[in-house]
Amino acid sequence: MAYIELRNVSKSFGVGKDRTQVLSNINLEIEEGEFVAIVGFTGSGKTTLINLISGLLMPDEGEVLFKGEPVTGPDHERGVIFQNYSLLPWLNVRNNVGMAVKEAFNKMSKKDRNRRVEDYVEMVNLSPAIGKLPKELSGGMRQRVSVTRALSMSPEVILMDEPLSALDALTRGNLQQEILKIWNKDKKTALLITNDVDEGILMADRIIPLKPGPKATLGPEYKINLERPRDKTALNHNEEYKQLRNSIMEYLIQIGEQRASKKENDYVLPDIKPKMKPAPFRRLSFS
């Protein structure tokens, strides 16, 4: 039995003629302890997919299963790291993380909860900023708080919705390593949504492209057999990495061209005809 399973899942938004089917007939299995990356174009439905798995959305058709049971809503067992931080602006770093820890460990003593908060904040090098509000933090620091908050709950599944896409290259690289360090320590089941193929190869066991919507479906999976831990610099000289990256990029380019071609073919000029015959030409005389 798969740890996470999506069976014939479809999801639409809108009403009547404005209704659009974003995802169509999605089938996916993720094993316990596995790290899977979904890559795709902007607007292809990647966020919708992760919201269905987290329980923030319900499918129109099909079902989402977690440990064999239907997902009926959000749960701290499935921690989500959002792209847009989602921090409470009136709470400082300690209390943003502490709120999550209290929710997940409500039977733990206050002293132990505080120690857990401090340990996780220290893990992402934010101890000097533990008393600061989100508005006093840089974008990279806010995202580190968001990552810390999700991981501090010790979820069984880590769901990441392009959590590092807005960060500078250095901060992004550091957080990639922090997430991998935590994943490798506890072997949590992880799903990463990203539009960066290199990030997917660096972090995941499998990469699965999501075809462009509407009616987006999953493409072929690519298994990543590169030895862990993986070093970005070393990967650039690895032939297996180069071949894998080229295969994924070629597939994404191909489906991107198909989408562009389909849009061009679907575009039809309106059939506009004059309601009246034009008046006959008459020579004007100014004499």
Backbone bond lengths (Angstrom), bond angles and torsions (degrees), N, CA, C in turn:
res aa  C-N    CA-C-N  psi(-1)  N-CA   C-N-CA  omega(-1)  CA-C   N-CA-C  phi
1 M - - - 1.454 - - 1.522 110.19 -
2 A 1.322 116.09 128.96 1.464 121.16 178.86 1.527 110.18 -68.36
3 Y 1.327 116.09 148.96 1.470 121.28 178.89 1.525 110.04 -69.90
4 I 1.325 115.86 -45.31 1.465 122.68 173.50 1.515 107.25 -123.49
5 E 1.316 116.58 134.78 1.462 119.57 -179.89 1.529 110.54 -142.42
6 L 1.309 115.54 134.29 1.460 122.46 172.49 1.519 107.70 -114.37
7 R 1.327 116.69 124.00 1.455 122.01 -177.67 1.525 110.40 -115.75
8 N 1.330 115.54 110.35 1.475 121.73 175.10 1.529 112.11 48.97
9 V 1.322 115.91 47.59 1.466 121.52 -175.10 1.523 110.96 -84.74
10 S 1.327 115.79 130.55 1.468 122.52 174.58 1.522 108.37 -130.97
11 K 1.345 115.56 148.32 1.458 120.22 179.99 1.517 110.02 -145.77
12 S 1.337 115.90 131.95 1.461 122.51 178.86 1.516 110.03 -124.81
13 F 1.336 114.62 159.52 1.461 121.57 175.27 1.522 108.40 -132.93
14 G 1.338 115.85 151.85 1.450 120.06 178.88 1.513 111.81 97.09
15 V 1.355 115.17 174.56 1.458 121.86 -176.89 1.519 109.56 -131.36
16 G 1.325 115.57 143.89 1.459 120.67 174.71 1.515 113.50 60.65
17 K 1.322 116.18 -133.34 1.464 120.84 -177.46 1.528 111.96 -68.39
18 D 1.334 116.90 -16.63 1.465 121.02 178.71 1.532 112.27 -91.68
19 R 1.322 117.12 2.97 1.458 120.82 -179.18 1.527 110.35 -73.77
20 T 1.332 116.44 130.82 1.460 122.26 -178.76 1.523 109.32 -125.88
21 Q 1.317 115.72 128.36 1.455 120.56 176.48 1.531 108.38 -84.98
22 V 1.312 116.24 110.66 1.465 121.45 -175.69 1.527 110.74 -81.47
23 L 1.322 116.91 -47.43 1.462 122.18 179.32 1.522 109.66 -119.32
24 S 1.326 116.28 142.17 1.460 120.23 -177.24 1.525 110.81 -136.33
25 N 1.328 115.84 121.64 1.473 122.12 171.99 1.534 111.91 53.22
26 I 1.331 115.86 54.34 1.468 121.24 178.96 1.529 109.49 -83.88
27 N 1.322 115.47 125.41 1.466 121.74 175.35 1.524 108.44 -125.02
28 L 1.329 115.73 124.70 1.461 120.25 -175.32 1.515 109.98 -151.81
29 E 1.329 116.14 137.75 1.460 122.31 174.83 1.521 109.11 -126.70
30 I 1.333 116.59 131.19 1.458 122.33 177.49 1.526 107.45 -125.54
31 E 1.325 115.81 127.04 1.455 120.84 -178.16 1.527 110.73 -84.20
32 E 1.328 116.16 159.32 1.463 121.20 178.51 1.527 110.12 -62.48
33 G 1.320 116.01 131.47 1.453 121.17 179.64 1.507 114.85 83.33
34 E 1.315 117.40 -0.61 1.460 120.90 -178.21 1.528 110.77 -86.38
35 F 1.330 115.62 150.18 1.465 122.55 177.29 1.534 106.91 -115.72
36 V 1.327 116.07 112.35 1.465 121.97 -176.83 1.528 109.52 -117.12
37 A 1.321 116.21 138.68 1.461 121.52 176.55 1.525 109.58 -116.60
38 I 1.328 116.04 133.56 1.466 122.89 173.91 1.523 106.66 -106.38
39 V 1.324 117.39 121.27 1.461 121.07 179.38 1.526 109.02 -114.33
40 G 1.317 115.68 149.87 1.460 119.15 179.16 1.507 111.72 179.23
41 F 1.321 114.49 178.07 1.451 121.45 -178.06 1.529 110.44 -78.36
42 T 1.321 115.49 158.28 1.460 120.93 173.67 1.530 109.28 -60.66
43 G 1.323 116.03 132.51 1.463 120.14 178.96 1.513 114.43 84.70
44 S 1.329 117.52 10.15 1.465 119.49 -178.10 1.522 113.10 -86.06
45 G 1.329 117.88 -8.79 1.465 120.70 178.05 1.519 113.68 107.60
46 K 1.337 117.48 16.20 1.471 120.18 -177.54 1.531 111.49 -64.72
47 T 1.330 116.86 -42.95 1.468 120.23 179.94 1.526 110.61 -66.98
48 T 1.319 117.26 -39.00 1.465 120.62 176.30 1.520 110.48 -59.05
49 L 1.329 116.56 -40.96 1.465 120.84 179.90 1.517 111.46 -61.62
50 I 1.329 116.95 -46.21 1.466 119.29 -177.46 1.535 110.98 -71.80
51 N 1.331 117.69 -30.18 1.460 120.39 176.26 1.527 111.56 -68.63
52 L 1.314 117.37 -29.92 1.464 120.93 175.78 1.528 110.44 -69.87
53 I 1.323 116.78 -40.56 1.462 120.58 -179.38 1.533 110.44 -70.13
54 S 1.323 116.94 -36.81 1.470 120.41 -179.28 1.523 112.09 -74.37
55 G 1.326 117.03 -20.37 1.462 120.46 -177.89 1.508 113.58 95.28
56 L 1.333 117.67 5.40 1.463 120.71 176.85 1.526 111.26 -74.54
57 L 1.328 116.82 -22.58 1.464 122.89 174.94 1.522 109.04 -129.55
58 M 1.324 116.00 153.14 1.453 121.73 175.34 1.532 109.32 -110.45
59 P 1.325 118.70 141.55 1.468 120.28 179.92 1.526 112.07 -71.09
60 D 1.333 116.15 150.98 1.461 120.28 173.56 1.524 110.12 -76.64
61 E 1.320 115.37 -35.70 1.466 122.01 178.04 1.524 108.16 -136.73
62 G 1.332 115.69 155.05 1.449 120.64 179.84 1.520 112.37 79.25
63 E 1.337 116.02 -169.78 1.463 119.61 -178.17 1.522 110.87 -148.23
64 V 1.342 113.97 152.50 1.462 122.51 175.49 1.516 106.86 -112.12
65 L 1.337 116.47 126.37 1.462 121.71 -177.14 1.526 110.37 -117.09
66 F 1.326 116.07 139.90 1.462 122.64 173.75 1.521 107.25 -126.36
67 K 1.314 116.96 116.95 1.463 123.83 -174.95 1.529 110.78 54.30
68 G 1.340 115.10 38.11 1.453 120.92 175.69 1.510 115.66 85.05
69 E 1.346 117.79 -5.72 1.455 121.99 -178.33 1.531 110.51 -110.21
70 P 1.345 117.63 142.88 1.470 119.63 179.71 1.519 112.41 -62.04
71 V 1.314 116.76 138.83 1.461 122.41 175.01 1.523 108.31 -79.85
72 T 1.322 116.63 121.56 1.468 121.29 -176.50 1.521 112.61 -114.79
73 G 1.325 117.53 -2.73 1.458 120.95 179.94 1.520 110.00 171.40
74 P 1.341 117.27 177.66 1.465 121.33 179.80 1.532 111.32 -64.97
75 D 1.335 115.00 153.32 1.462 120.61 178.64 1.517 107.99 -155.35
76 H 1.349 117.23 143.17 1.462 119.56 -177.59 1.525 112.61 -67.51
77 E 1.343 117.52 -10.10 1.466 119.80 173.77 1.534 110.85 -68.26
78 R 1.338 116.19 -22.17 1.460 121.21 177.73 1.526 107.36 -116.43
79 G 1.332 115.87 92.61 1.463 121.15 -177.57 1.512 110.93 -81.46
80 V 1.331 116.19 136.76 1.461 121.78 -177.56 1.523 110.24 -114.35
81 I 1.328 115.65 130.45 1.464 121.63 171.58 1.519 106.61 -106.84
82 F 1.336 115.91 110.90 1.459 121.14 -174.26 1.533 111.32 -85.69
83 Q 1.307 114.71 161.75 1.461 121.17 177.94 1.526 111.32 -73.23
84 N 1.331 116.97 -31.76 1.468 120.37 -171.03 1.536 113.15 -103.18
85 Y 1.325 117.41 26.53 1.472 124.96 174.83 1.531 112.76 72.20
86 S 1.357 117.78 -56.13 1.472 121.95 179.06 1.527 112.43 57.17
87 L 1.332 116.59 41.70 1.455 120.84 176.61 1.519 110.30 -90.76
88 L 1.328 116.74 149.54 1.463 120.93 175.82 1.523 108.08 -79.05
89 P 1.335 118.35 117.27 1.464 121.06 -170.83 1.521 114.55 -66.71
90 W 1.336 118.13 -21.25 1.463 120.35 -177.75 1.543 112.20 -91.15
91 L 1.322 117.57 -1.28 1.463 121.28 178.73 1.526 110.11 -110.15
92 N 1.326 116.18 141.51 1.462 119.38 176.80 1.527 110.11 -77.10
93 V 1.325 115.60 -179.30 1.473 120.66 -176.49 1.527 110.65 -58.35
94 R 1.336 116.01 -47.42 1.469 119.95 -178.88 1.529 111.28 -55.73
95 N 1.323 116.91 -46.67 1.461 120.12 -174.32 1.527 112.77 -78.27
96 N 1.347 118.24 -29.01 1.467 119.89 173.72 1.524 110.69 -62.57
97 V 1.327 115.34 -43.41 1.466 119.61 178.03 1.535 110.04 -75.34
98 G 1.317 115.84 -40.27 1.458 120.37 -177.53 1.520 113.42 -62.10
99 M 1.322 116.95 -34.63 1.457 120.46 178.85 1.527 110.68 -60.87
100 A 1.346 115.75 -41.61 1.460 120.43 179.42 1.528 111.20 -68.29
101 V 1.325 115.93 -41.73 1.468 120.22 179.76 1.531 110.58 -62.96
102 K 1.321 116.95 -40.81 1.472 120.72 179.48 1.521 110.91 -64.24
103 E 1.334 116.80 -38.57 1.464 120.93 179.00 1.525 110.99 -64.45
104 A 1.337 116.72 -41.94 1.460 120.60 -176.19 1.526 112.95 -81.10
105 F 1.348 116.80 -29.69 1.474 120.83 -174.96 1.533 110.04 -128.28
106 N 1.328 116.12 58.83 1.458 119.90 -174.92 1.530 113.49 -69.39
107 K 1.329 117.55 -14.85 1.464 120.32 178.29 1.523 112.17 -94.44
108 M 1.309 116.19 -6.13 1.466 121.20 178.79 1.523 109.38 -76.07
109 S 1.322 117.65 146.75 1.457 120.85 178.69 1.526 110.25 -65.80
110 K 1.330 115.45 154.13 1.465 120.11 -179.52 1.525 111.11 -59.78
111 K 1.320 116.31 -37.53 1.459 120.38 179.41 1.520 111.52 -62.56
112 D 1.324 116.39 -44.36 1.469 120.65 -179.82 1.524 111.28 -69.11
113 R 1.336 115.98 -35.04 1.469 118.70 177.34 1.526 110.16 -65.36
114 N 1.326 116.41 -43.44 1.468 120.05 179.27 1.532 111.10 -62.19
115 R 1.322 115.86 -39.26 1.460 119.33 179.26 1.535 110.22 -66.05
116 R 1.315 116.34 -38.16 1.465 120.09 179.29 1.533 110.48 -64.88
117 V 1.336 115.85 -43.55 1.461 120.28 177.89 1.526 110.39 -58.53
118 E 1.319 116.07 -48.24 1.466 120.52 -177.66 1.526 111.89 -63.83
119 D 1.337 116.75 -38.12 1.468 120.68 179.34 1.530 111.26 -64.05
120 Y 1.334 116.70 -43.02 1.460 119.75 -178.16 1.525 111.95 -73.53
121 V 1.324 116.66 -34.61 1.464 119.51 176.23 1.522 110.03 -66.39
122 E 1.325 116.39 -39.30 1.462 120.57 177.86 1.529 110.84 -65.44
123 M 1.324 116.60 -34.97 1.458 121.36 -178.42 1.530 112.08 -58.06
124 V 1.343 116.73 -32.60 1.468 120.15 179.85 1.529 111.27 -104.81
125 N 1.340 115.19 20.82 1.473 122.00 173.55 1.532 113.43 58.93
126 L 1.344 116.01 42.86 1.454 119.91 179.74 1.532 112.83 -117.99
127 S 1.333 117.04 12.72 1.470 119.86 -178.51 1.527 112.88 -55.21
128 P 1.348 119.42 -40.70 1.476 118.50 178.99 1.526 113.59 -64.65
129 A 1.340 117.13 -18.82 1.466 120.63 -177.20 1.525 112.22 -107.11
130 I 1.321 117.79 14.35 1.461 120.56 -172.25 1.525 112.59 -63.01
131 G 1.328 118.30 -24.59 1.464 121.62 179.97 1.514 114.13 -97.09
132 K 1.335 117.70 5.48 1.459 120.40 -176.13 1.522 112.30 -91.90
133 L 1.351 114.92 151.32 1.462 121.52 175.74 1.526 109.51 -81.51
134 P 1.342 118.21 158.40 1.466 120.78 179.54 1.529 114.21 -53.43
135 K 1.345 117.43 -36.45 1.470 120.02 -178.45 1.524 112.16 -66.79
136 E 1.310 116.69 -17.00 1.460 121.16 179.62 1.533 112.26 -92.18
137 L 1.321 117.02 1.80 1.465 122.38 -176.94 1.521 111.23 -109.39
138 S 1.311 116.32 152.95 1.460 120.84 173.29 1.526 109.51 -74.48
139 G 1.331 116.88 170.04 1.461 120.45 179.17 1.514 112.19 -60.48
140 G 1.336 116.51 -41.04 1.453 120.13 178.67 1.513 112.43 -64.36
141 M 1.325 116.88 -38.89 1.466 120.84 179.27 1.525 110.58 -67.87
142 R 1.322 116.59 -39.18 1.478 119.40 178.43 1.519 110.75 -62.79
143 Q 1.324 115.73 -40.55 1.456 118.12 -179.15 1.525 110.78 -68.92
144 R 1.333 116.88 -33.37 1.463 119.37 175.93 1.527 110.85 -64.85
145 V 1.339 116.61 -36.15 1.470 120.05 175.57 1.523 109.89 -64.31
146 S 1.329 116.31 -42.28 1.462 121.04 179.31 1.524 111.16 -61.39
147 V 1.334 115.95 -43.67 1.466 120.77 177.56 1.524 110.15 -62.99
148 T 1.332 116.26 -45.31 1.468 121.71 -179.16 1.523 111.12 -60.94
149 R 1.320 115.82 -43.76 1.470 120.29 -178.54 1.521 111.26 -59.74
150 A 1.331 116.75 -44.48 1.458 120.37 -179.57 1.527 111.43 -67.24
151 L 1.317 116.89 -44.05 1.462 120.21 -176.10 1.522 112.46 -73.59
152 S 1.330 117.56 -28.28 1.465 120.60 -178.19 1.527 112.31 -66.30
153 M 1.328 116.69 -19.11 1.459 120.74 179.13 1.521 111.88 -81.78
154 S 1.344 115.97 -3.98 1.462 123.04 -178.77 1.537 111.00 50.18
155 P 1.335 116.62 54.93 1.467 119.46 -178.86 1.527 111.10 -68.97
156 E 1.306 115.73 154.79 1.460 119.87 176.20 1.522 110.77 -75.26
157 V 1.332 115.97 -25.99 1.467 121.53 178.66 1.522 108.39 -130.27
158 I 1.339 116.08 134.36 1.463 121.54 175.91 1.523 107.55 -106.88
159 L 1.329 117.08 116.23 1.466 122.99 179.31 1.525 108.08 -107.37
160 M 1.316 116.33 122.32 1.465 120.80 -174.19 1.527 110.73 -121.88
161 D 1.323 116.22 115.14 1.462 122.23 -178.32 1.532 110.18 -99.07
162 E 1.327 116.42 85.21 1.469 122.46 -178.23 1.535 110.77 45.26
163 P 1.328 117.85 52.81 1.468 120.23 -171.92 1.518 114.36 -69.77
164 L 1.326 117.91 -16.95 1.462 120.03 -172.95 1.525 112.79 -115.20
165 S 1.322 117.48 5.09 1.464 120.36 -171.66 1.523 113.81 -67.29
166 A 1.336 117.76 -26.09 1.464 120.02 -176.50 1.529 113.06 -93.71
167 L 1.325 116.86 4.08 1.455 120.66 -174.56 1.525 111.41 -94.45
168 D 1.335 115.45 157.65 1.460 120.03 173.93 1.524 109.13 -69.55
169 A 1.328 116.54 161.68 1.469 121.99 -171.48 1.528 112.08 -58.73
170 L 1.341 117.36 -41.31 1.458 120.47 -177.54 1.524 111.60 -66.86
171 T 1.349 116.64 -47.75 1.470 120.70 179.25 1.525 110.40 -63.97
172 R 1.327 115.29 -39.74 1.467 119.94 179.93 1.526 110.55 -61.70
173 G 1.326 116.67 -45.59 1.452 120.42 179.42 1.513 112.66 -62.50
174 N 1.340 116.48 -41.02 1.464 120.71 179.45 1.524 111.54 -64.31
175 L 1.341 116.60 -42.82 1.465 119.59 -179.11 1.528 111.58 -71.02
176 Q 1.319 117.32 -32.88 1.464 119.75 173.77 1.523 110.16 -56.48
177 Q 1.324 115.78 -44.99 1.460 120.35 -179.06 1.524 111.67 -68.48
178 E 1.354 117.23 -36.80 1.465 120.54 178.32 1.529 110.43 -64.19
179 I 1.318 116.11 -44.91 1.468 120.25 179.82 1.524 110.41 -63.57
180 L 1.332 116.71 -42.87 1.462 120.80 178.88 1.534 111.48 -64.82
181 K 1.327 116.42 -36.68 1.463 120.62 179.52 1.527 110.52 -63.07
182 I 1.342 116.02 -44.26 1.465 120.73 -179.91 1.522 110.22 -68.79
183 W 1.340 116.21 -42.39 1.461 120.02 179.28 1.527 110.50 -61.67
184 N 1.329 116.76 -43.60 1.461 120.99 -177.41 1.528 111.38 -67.63
185 K 1.340 115.99 -31.58 1.462 120.11 -179.21 1.524 111.43 -68.33
186 D 1.315 117.11 -47.63 1.466 121.62 -175.05 1.523 113.57 -106.48
187 K 1.350 116.37 -7.71 1.469 122.42 -177.59 1.540 111.30 51.41
188 K 1.332 114.59 48.17 1.463 119.58 175.16 1.530 109.35 -66.56
189 T 1.306 116.19 150.15 1.456 120.24 172.24 1.521 107.68 -72.78
190 A 1.322 117.14 132.87 1.467 120.04 -173.58 1.524 111.01 -135.48
191 L 1.329 114.64 140.62 1.463 121.70 173.70 1.517 107.73 -128.42
192 L 1.327 115.88 121.63 1.454 122.02 -179.12 1.519 109.91 -111.27
193 I 1.319 116.66 125.09 1.458 122.09 171.95 1.524 107.30 -97.31
194 T 1.322 117.16 125.33 1.455 119.75 -176.92 1.523 110.31 -152.74
195 N 1.338 115.63 157.67 1.470 120.26 171.14 1.531 109.95 -109.70
196 D 1.327 116.04 12.11 1.460 122.39 -177.87 1.530 109.18 -111.14
197 V 1.340 116.39 107.78 1.463 121.22 -178.11 1.526 110.84 -61.51
198 D 1.328 117.52 -41.48 1.465 120.85 -179.36 1.529 111.57 -61.39
199 E 1.331 116.10 -39.28 1.465 120.04 178.04 1.524 110.19 -63.76
200 G 1.322 116.54 -42.14 1.461 120.66 178.80 1.519 112.25 -61.80
201 I 1.341 116.66 -44.15 1.464 120.48 -179.93 1.530 110.60 -66.11
202 L 1.318 117.45 -39.37 1.456 121.53 -179.50 1.520 111.73 -63.14
203 M 1.341 117.45 -37.51 1.455 120.54 -168.09 1.523 114.90 -103.94
204 A 1.319 118.67 -30.02 1.464 120.32 -164.91 1.529 114.80 -100.90
205 D 1.336 114.27 166.77 1.464 122.35 171.26 1.524 110.92 -91.88
206 R 1.322 115.10 -28.76 1.471 121.55 178.54 1.518 109.37 -140.77
207 I 1.336 116.31 145.66 1.459 121.42 171.33 1.526 107.77 -119.50
208 I 1.338 115.23 132.86 1.463 120.35 178.07 1.526 108.18 -128.24
209 P 1.329 118.16 118.20 1.465 120.05 177.57 1.529 111.06 -72.81
210 L 1.332 115.49 146.13 1.459 121.73 172.19 1.519 107.42 -106.27
211 K 1.320 116.22 118.33 1.456 120.33 -177.62 1.525 110.37 -65.15
212 P 1.335 117.46 151.61 1.467 120.28 -179.00 1.520 112.13 -61.85
213 G 1.328 115.85 144.04 1.455 121.51 176.74 1.513 111.34 -85.16
214 P 1.336 118.55 -179.47 1.468 124.32 1.17 1.526 112.04 -70.81
215 K 1.338 115.68 168.54 1.461 122.76 -176.00 1.519 110.81 58.25
216 A 1.333 116.48 45.61 1.461 121.27 -178.74 1.525 110.84 -66.28
217 T 1.315 115.44 141.39 1.462 122.59 176.05 1.529 108.71 -130.62
218 L 1.324 115.45 166.01 1.459 119.87 179.29 1.521 110.16 -82.75
219 G 1.336 115.50 142.59 1.450 121.41 177.14 1.522 110.79 -92.02
220 P 1.336 117.35 -164.25 1.478 121.17 -179.67 1.518 111.44 -70.11
221 E 1.322 116.36 148.47 1.462 119.61 179.04 1.533 110.37 -88.79
222 Y 1.325 114.44 149.74 1.459 121.67 177.37 1.528 108.05 -121.30
223 K 1.326 116.63 116.14 1.459 120.71 179.55 1.525 109.82 -82.19
224 I 1.331 115.70 138.71 1.463 121.89 -178.13 1.526 107.77 -109.96
225 N 1.317 115.72 107.82 1.459 120.91 -176.80 1.521 112.70 -101.06
226 L 1.314 117.22 15.25 1.455 121.36 179.69 1.524 110.39 -69.09
227 E 1.310 115.93 137.00 1.458 121.32 -176.71 1.524 111.46 -64.87
228 R 1.323 115.92 142.63 1.465 122.31 174.92 1.522 109.45 -100.69
229 P 1.350 118.00 152.46 1.466 127.64 -5.54 1.523 111.27 -71.80
230 R 1.327 115.72 150.75 1.458 121.61 -176.53 1.530 109.98 -102.78
231 D 1.284 115.04 136.30 1.457 121.64 179.48 1.526 109.25 -109.68
232 K 1.333 116.48 126.77 1.460 120.85 -176.58 1.524 112.24 -55.94
233 T 1.309 116.31 -46.47 1.459 120.67 -176.88 1.520 110.86 -64.84
234 A 1.329 116.45 -43.51 1.464 120.73 -179.98 1.523 111.62 -65.71
235 L 1.340 116.96 -34.69 1.465 120.13 -179.43 1.528 111.98 -61.27
236 N 1.311 117.11 -31.87 1.461 120.45 -179.04 1.524 112.74 -62.94
237 H 1.326 116.63 -17.19 1.465 121.26 -179.98 1.525 111.86 -110.02
238 N 1.330 115.84 9.13 1.459 120.99 -177.73 1.530 109.29 -96.64
239 E 1.349 117.23 121.37 1.462 121.39 -176.15 1.526 112.22 -66.05
240 E 1.333 116.84 -37.23 1.473 120.00 179.16 1.528 110.47 -63.66
241 Y 1.330 115.85 -40.67 1.458 120.93 177.00 1.527 110.84 -61.96
242 K 1.337 116.87 -45.03 1.465 121.02 -178.55 1.520 111.08 -61.59
243 Q 1.328 116.78 -44.18 1.463 120.74 -179.83 1.525 111.35 -64.75
244 L 1.338 115.58 -43.04 1.464 120.37 179.60 1.524 110.44 -63.60
245 R 1.313 116.94 -46.71 1.463 121.67 179.97 1.525 110.84 -60.72
246 N 1.318 117.30 -44.87 1.463 121.04 179.85 1.521 111.61 -62.47
247 S 1.337 116.74 -39.99 1.474 120.53 -179.96 1.526 111.07 -63.08
248 I 1.334 116.11 -44.90 1.467 120.16 -179.40 1.524 110.47 -66.88
249 M 1.333 116.91 -43.74 1.455 120.93 -179.27 1.526 111.08 -63.77
250 E 1.334 116.85 -41.62 1.470 120.30 178.46 1.523 111.06 -62.15
251 Y 1.339 116.20 -39.49 1.464 119.32 178.92 1.533 110.69 -65.73
252 L 1.334 116.64 -44.55 1.459 120.21 -179.88 1.533 111.49 -63.98
253 I 1.334 116.35 -39.80 1.469 120.17 176.89 1.521 110.70 -62.80
254 Q 1.334 115.53 -41.84 1.459 120.55 -179.34 1.526 112.13 -61.95
255 I 1.345 116.72 -48.19 1.467 118.20 -178.40 1.529 110.65 -72.38
256 G 1.342 116.67 -26.60 1.462 119.80 174.91 1.519 111.20 -66.40
257 E 1.327 116.89 -41.36 1.464 121.03 177.86 1.524 111.04 -67.14
258 Q 1.323 116.39 -37.14 1.470 120.16 177.76 1.515 110.78 -63.85
259 R 1.333 116.38 -39.66 1.469 120.18 178.44 1.517 110.44 -65.11
260 A 1.348 116.62 -43.52 1.456 120.44 179.71 1.519 111.13 -63.36
261 S 1.337 115.92 -40.86 1.461 120.70 179.75 1.521 111.48 -65.56
262 K 1.315 116.06 -40.01 1.464 120.37 179.68 1.514 111.10 -64.80
263 K 1.345 116.45 -39.64 1.464 120.09 178.91 1.521 110.76 -63.27
264 E 1.334 116.57 -39.79 1.461 120.33 179.87 1.522 110.65 -66.08
265 N 1.346 116.87 -41.18 1.460 120.68 -179.06 1.518 112.34 -70.78
266 D 1.337 115.31 -29.23 1.462 119.23 -179.69 1.521 112.62 -77.79
267 Y 1.331 116.18 -13.26 1.457 119.52 -177.08 1.531 109.03 -83.94
268 V 1.312 117.30 115.87 1.467 122.88 -178.42 1.525 108.95 -118.05
269 L 1.327 115.55 131.45 1.460 119.40 178.05 1.521 110.11 -68.38
270 P 1.306 118.46 139.41 1.464 120.89 179.18 1.529 110.98 -65.34
271 D 1.319 114.52 142.41 1.466 120.24 179.81 1.529 108.10 -86.22
272 I 1.314 116.55 92.12 1.460 121.94 -176.52 1.519 109.43 -108.61
273 K 1.318 116.03 124.68 1.465 121.47 178.92 1.525 109.35 -125.12
274 P 1.321 117.13 144.70 1.473 119.34 178.19 1.519 110.54 -66.02
275 K 1.321 116.16 140.76 1.456 120.61 179.83 1.528 111.53 -77.26
276 M 1.333 117.68 -25.84 1.465 121.38 -177.89 1.514 109.05 -128.37
277 K 1.316 115.95 150.08 1.451 120.39 174.91 1.523 108.85 -68.90
278 P 1.320 116.84 142.44 1.468 118.54 179.12 1.520 111.00 -65.87
279 A 1.301 116.82 146.53 1.475 121.19 179.00 1.517 109.98 -65.19
280 P 1.377 117.89 144.33 1.464 120.58 179.51 1.520 110.75 -62.77
281 F 1.335 114.19 148.76 1.462 119.90 -179.76 1.529 109.72 -69.86
282 R 1.290 116.64 133.36 1.462 121.42 177.06 1.522 108.93 -126.46
283 R 1.320 113.90 133.94 1.457 118.85 177.96 1.532 108.36 -77.95
284 L 1.292 114.56 129.76 1.447 119.46 179.73 1.528 110.72 -93.13
285 S 1.295 115.73 138.17 1.456 120.00 179.19 1.521 109.34 -115.23
286 F 1.330 115.70 129.96 1.458 120.35 -179.90 1.516 112.11 -107.76
287 S 1.319 116.02 15.90 1.475 119.86 -179.23 1.511 110.52 -79.81
